[in-house]
């Protein structure tokens, strides 16, 4: 993938858009590349966000159907995690 070349001033002025970009950016000073910004975590797509929203709703339904609360689920999770750590020691 080819990097987009931008002057350092342009990079700083439009930093937020470059941070959301999926394309590497070669930052130049006086025409020479001084840094390359490589994005590592792409922004989730609308489809991904929708899947997470549906999954969250389903988890809420399961918690309610079990007659418990989010706090109780969280405490169980913490307890199980502590027990797992203790068994590894």
Legacy VTK file of the C-alpha trace (Angstrom):
# vtk DataFile Version 3.0
C-alpha trace
ASCII
DATASET POLYDATA
POINTS 89 float
0.000 0.000 0.000
1.438 3.340 -1.045
1.658 6.161 1.498
0.106 9.567 0.978
2.803 12.290 1.142
1.946 15.423 3.127
3.933 18.301 4.554
4.247 18.364 8.322
2.113 21.526 8.539
-0.718 19.909 6.562
-0.472 16.771 8.686
-0.823 18.793 11.895
-3.647 20.947 10.511
-5.666 17.893 9.450
-4.514 15.503 12.163
-7.965 14.185 13.044
-8.700 13.125 9.467
-5.302 11.414 9.162
-5.881 9.582 12.452
-9.077 8.105 11.012
-7.469 7.218 7.691
-6.637 3.621 6.768
-3.821 4.759 4.462
-0.221 5.255 5.639
0.964 8.868 5.567
4.526 9.935 4.747
5.195 13.199 6.581
7.685 15.450 4.834
9.790 18.473 5.760
11.407 20.449 2.942
10.508 17.592 0.569
12.229 14.856 2.577
10.255 12.166 4.387
10.875 12.475 8.122
8.207 10.134 9.509
5.679 7.613 8.321
2.373 7.338 10.134
0.910 3.830 9.813
-2.619 3.364 11.137
-2.963 0.083 13.019
-6.589 -0.030 14.078
-9.209 0.698 11.447
-12.439 2.353 12.448
-15.216 -0.248 12.797
-17.696 -0.358 9.953
-21.391 0.384 10.411
-22.038 -3.350 9.960
-19.605 -4.142 12.811
-21.260 -1.567 15.062
-24.685 -3.007 14.283
-23.494 -6.520 15.159
-22.127 -5.244 18.491
-25.394 -3.405 19.206
-27.460 -6.543 18.535
-25.087 -8.657 20.639
-25.373 -6.171 23.509
-29.166 -6.286 23.355
-29.086 -10.097 23.366
-26.792 -10.137 26.409
-29.197 -7.783 28.206
-32.079 -10.153 27.393
-30.135 -13.167 28.696
-29.223 -11.370 31.924
-32.854 -10.377 32.480
-34.090 -13.914 31.668
-31.655 -15.334 34.225
-33.133 -13.047 36.876
-29.803 -11.443 37.687
-28.188 -8.037 37.297
-25.172 -6.722 35.406
-23.447 -6.111 38.746
-23.906 -9.761 39.753
-22.538 -10.947 36.409
-19.548 -8.630 36.812
-18.866 -9.885 40.347
-19.042 -13.511 39.138
-16.602 -12.675 36.355
-14.173 -11.041 38.795
-14.442 -13.979 41.200
-13.789 -16.526 38.440
-10.846 -14.506 37.160
-9.326 -14.346 40.668
-9.808 -18.104 41.088
-8.152 -18.753 37.731
-5.167 -16.589 38.642
-4.823 -18.358 41.987
-4.870 -21.792 40.343
-2.038 -20.760 37.978
0.203 -19.738 40.891
LINES 1 90
89 0 1 2 3 4 5 6 7 8 9 10 11 12 13 14 15 16 17 18 19 20 21 22 23 24 25 26 27 28 29 30 31 32 33 34 35 36 37 38 39 40 41 42 43 44 45 46 47 48 49 50 51 52 53 54 55 56 57 58 59 60 61 62 63 64 65 66 67 68 69 70 71 72 73 74 75 76 77 78 79 80 81 82 83 84 85 86 87 88
